[in-house]
Amino acid sequence: MDRIKVMIADDSDFVRDGMKIILDVDDDFEVLGTAANGRELLALAEKNRPDVILMDIQMPEMDGIEATKHIVEKDLGKVLILTTFDDDELVQQALRNGAKGYLIKNHTPEHLKQMIRSVYNGTGVMEESLLKTLAGRAEEKAAENVPGSGFDPAGYSERELDIVRAVAEGLSNKEIAAKLYISEGTVKNYITNILAKEDLSHRTALAVYYLTGRK
């Protein structure tokens, strides 16, 4: 297959160089360039058009949140946020601005590569701890029957909305089936149809859409 073209934005020389070395030794990846801040990254991305951008959140001049917004608006690549900060608000901002994934910087090289591949192939990725945080928020919203701003419930049946809320709570198909008194096969069919309706590739992406209003 074609090599996945990657760019790395991080204000730490150590992090940038380390990730570049990890990816350069793998024939599946090609590192097009690195940047120390969001402004440098935008200039590089406009010239080279990467597939996936590894984006730190906290950088000088232009941070990763703002840079992600510009990258997505200009369709310059898919953003995978990398940070040492487990901050719920930053997660929400990154997802609202169009990031396709969010990972804490304690990953192994193989885990990082797999997450890049997933984002490249259209699957949203997220650390389990962060997904649990979002799931907690989903439970609150479900209790209030209030989805995230931007989520459009029009065109959904009440049963479909029940399924979406349950997915956003982090429930498995088995748990959803037990909660709604339907079969696991029926749950799977509902989720498949909902993903197709919203042009989403993964249940995590559906949860993010419900919580943030962003696909």
N, C-alpha and C positions, 0 to 999 in steps of 0.2 A: 504494500500500500504506500501511498505518498507519505512523506515525512510530515509530522505535525509541526507547523511553524509557530514558535513560541517567543514571546518577549517577557522580560522580567523587570518589574519596577519595585525597587526597595531602596531606602536611604542607607542601608547597611552594606558596605562593601563585602563583608563576610558572607552575608545571606545571598547577595546577588551572585558572587563568584562561586559559592557552594552549589547553588541550584544550577548554574550554567555548567559546571563540571559534571554534575549528576546527569543532566540531560544530554550533554555533548557526547558522552560515551555510549549512548543508546541510539542505534540507527533509526529508531522510530521518530526521533525528534530532531529539529533544527532550531537552534537559538538564533534569532535574527538580530538581537541586540538587547542591551540592558539600559536602564535609566535610574537616576537617583531621586527623581520626583515626577509627579504627574505631568508637569509641563514638558519635561524632556521626553516622556513616554509618548505624549500626543504627537509630537513632531516626528518621532521614529515610526509610530504606527501609521501615520498618514503617508509616509514614504514607502513602507514595507508591507503593510497589510498582513499582520499575523493572524493565525487561526485562534490561538488562545493567549491571553495575557495574564501572567501571575502578578497580582497587584497588592502591594502592602497598603494598609489603611492610613497610617500616620506617617506622612512625608512632608518635608518643607516645600514652600512655594505653592504647590497644589497637592492636596492629599488624595488618597485613593478613592474616597467617596465622590469628590467632584470630578476626578479624572474618569471614573467609571461612567458617570452621567454623559460626559462628552464622547467617550468611546462608543457607548451604546447609541447615542443620538446620531453619530456619524457612521455607524455600522462598521467600525474598524476592527472588530474581533470580539470574541467571547471572553468575559472577565471571570477569573477565579481569584477571589479575595484570599489573601494570606495574612494572618495577623497573630500576634502574641496575646491580644486582648480579647477576652471572652465577655464582650459588652453587648447586651441585647439591643440597645439603641443603634449601635454601629451595624449590627446585623440587619436591622430593619432598614436603615438608610441604604446600605449596600444593595439589598434586594430590591428596594423601591427604585433605585437608580439603574437596575437591570443586570446586576451581577448574576452569573449562572451557578455560582458555588461559593462556599465559604469554609475555609479550613484553618484551624489553629496550627501554628508553626512547630508542632511536635511530631510531624509525620516522618515516616521512613521514606527512603528514596523510592521504593516500589509503590508505596501508597500514594505518593505525590504523582508518579507517572500514571497510575491507574485513574486518579481523579482528573488529570489532564485529558486522558483518553475519553473519560465519561463526558466531560464538558464538550470536548470536540465533537463527540457523537450525539450531542443534544440532550444529555441527561443532566439534570441539576444535581449537585452534590452538596452535602452538608455534614459537619461533624455531628455525631450522635448527641453530644451534650448540648449543642446549639438547637438541634431538632427538638430535644426535650423541652427546651426553653420556649420555643415557638408552640409546641404542643400544649404547654401550660397556658399560654395566652389563648390558644384555640379553645380550650375548655371554658375559659371565661367568656369568650365571644359566643360560644355555642349556648351557654347558659342564658346569655342575654339575647340570643338569636340575632346577633349583629356581626356580619362578616367585615373583613377589612375594607377600608375605603378603596373603591375601584373595582371590587368584585361585583359582577353583574349577575344577580340571581334570575333575571328574566330568561324564560325558556326552559327552566328547570322545573321538574315536578317536585312535590314535597318529599317524595321518597329519594329522589336524586340529591336533594339538598341535605337530607339526613346522611346519605353516603358521603358527600363532600365534607360535611362537618366531622364525621367520624374519622375520615382519612386525615384531616387536619389535626385531630386530637392524637394522631399517631397510632391508632388502633390497627391491628392486623385484620385480614379478611375474616379469619375465624372469630375474632372478637367482635367485629362488626356484625357478622351473621348472628351471633348470640344476642347481641344488644338489640337488633332489629327483628329477630325471630324469622330470619330467612336463611336460605342455604348459602354455603360458601360460593357455590357456582353462580348463584344469582348475584352475589356481591361482586364477584369477578367480572361478570357481564356488565353490571352497572358501571364499574370503574373503567372498563375498556371503552364503553360508549361515551362516558363523560370526558375521558382523555381525548378521544377522537373529536368530540364536539368542540373542545377548547384548543385543539391542535397542540396538546401537551404529550410528552413522551414518557412521563414517570409520575408516580403518585406523590413523590416529594414536591415536584413542580406544581402539582395540583394544590397541595397544602400551602405552598408559598403564595400561590395566586389567591387562595381564599383569605389568607392572613394579611397580605400586603396589597393585593390588587394588581400585582405585576406578574407578567408571564416571563 
